[in-house]
Amino acid sequence: MPLYIGLVHKDPDSCYGMSFPDAPGCFSAADEPDEIYPMAREALTLWIEGMLEDRLPLPATRTAEAIKADPEWSESFADAAFIIGVDVEAALKAAA
């Protein structure tokens, strides 16, 4: 089951922000911790819908270890409050 890895950041006095290294341009935010996964799944579903509508291929997903080793994402990975994984198949079904 491939996962889109989401990096979750939290600054003082702000909401939780999420970015997805393998889904360029896809991001989300949540006010409360229990809203993080639903908001991430919704953001990925909308992103996938857009990619499919534009007939663009979905980028391959990587493991958390591969993202951590990527120089473009290593600092953001290290600064993340935590990471999440969103099931690609579930997001694809929701987008269908």
Order of alpha helices (4+ residues) and beta strands (2+ residues): beta-beta-beta-alpha-alpha-alpha-beta-alpha
